[in-house]
C-alpha cells in the first residue's frame, strides 16, 4: 500500500486513478457527510452543480430528502441547509437522502469519483478510515485535500497526516516505504507537530479564520475533534455515499456456513462448498417488499419459485469435497441466477433516471440479497435519482457482471481459506440426506 497526499484536486495526476481515493474536506463537507450518515441519512448525494442538485432531488418526495447548498462558506438562498455538520441530527436526518453541494468538498469528490473505491475522511471519522485502509490494504491510495478554491488548506493536510500516522501505528511498514510522495511525509510531520492542538490549528488556518468571522466557532470546534464518529461514507454509485456495510464477502461466507450448520471457525472444515449448500443457498431467495412508495426493504421470505440450481454431479464418493473448479461452478450458479437488471444501454430519458430490473431492485441489490446480505434500505431513489454512470462502451449490466464475477472469486477464495483440506472429511448431513 502506497499513500499519496495531494493538497487540492488540481494536483492529482490526470492520466491514472488510484485503487482508493480519500476525499478530505475537514471544514466542512467531509465532516458534514460523515455526520449526516452517522445521523442515519439513507445516503448523501453530492453535486457540483446546484441546478442539477435541485432538478435531481425534485424527483424525491420532500419528506425523503434534505437539500444543502453552500458557496463561500455561506448557505445558498433557497436551500434548507448550508454546510454546517451540526445541522444534521437523527431527528431531521434519519432515513432521508441528503443532497449536498459545497464550494470545495463536493468538487473534490467529483474529481476522483471514477476511482474504484472513494471514501470520505475528516478528523471526526479518522479512525474508521484507518481501520478500512488497514483491513483492505488498497494498492495505491490518494488522500486528496479539498483546499479552498484551488489553494492549500492546512486542516485537510493535517487530516491526511493523521490518517497516515494511524496506518503507521497499526502496522510495521516504515513511513519511507508507506509514503508515496513527499507531501505524505510532510503531512505526517504537520500532524505530529499539532496532534494535541488540532482546534488551535484549525483556528489558525485561513478557512478556519473565515468561518470564525462568520460566527461558525461551533462548527470549527466540532470538526477539530479526532476519531469521534465510527462511520465510513463510501461511494456506491457515482457521487452517492452510504455507510460502508460489513464485508459482503465475510457475510457471504458466514451465511453459507450457517446454511450447513457450522461455524466458519469450526475445525475440520472441508475444502469444498458442499453441493447441497449451493441448492440451499439459492432457496434462501430474498424477495423485496415495497413497503411504501418511499422504498424497497429486502425481507427474508421463502421464495415460492425454487430456482433450479443444478448441484455438482454427485460422484460415487459422496464425501468427496468439491474441487476448486466445482466450487467456482456452484458459486457462480448463485450469482448467475440473479437476472442482470434490464437497463437501457443509453438512457432514453433524462440521464439521471436509471431503469431497474423488474424486481424493482438493481442487480447489485439482487446479488447481495440472493446471498443473504441484509442490504441497507434502498429506496427507489437509489435508482430513480442516481445519475446513471453510463460509460459509452460499458452498460451497468456488464459492470454488475464484472462485480459478480469478482465477488464470486473473492467468496471462493475466502471460503477455501475458511475450509481446509481435511482427510477425515465428514459431510454435514443435509436436509435431503435425512
Ligand atoms: C466546503 O466545501 O466544505 C466549503 O466550501 C467550506 C465550508 O462549507 O465551510
Boltz pocket constraint, residues with backbone or C-beta under 6 A from the ligand:
constraints:
  - pocket:
      binder: B
      contacts: [[A, 25], [A, 27], [A, 28], [A, 29], [A, 30], [A, 70], [A, 72], [A, 73], [A, 74], [A, 83], [A, 102], [A, 103], [A, 104], [A, 105], [A, 106], [A, 146], [A, 211]]
      max_distance: 6.0
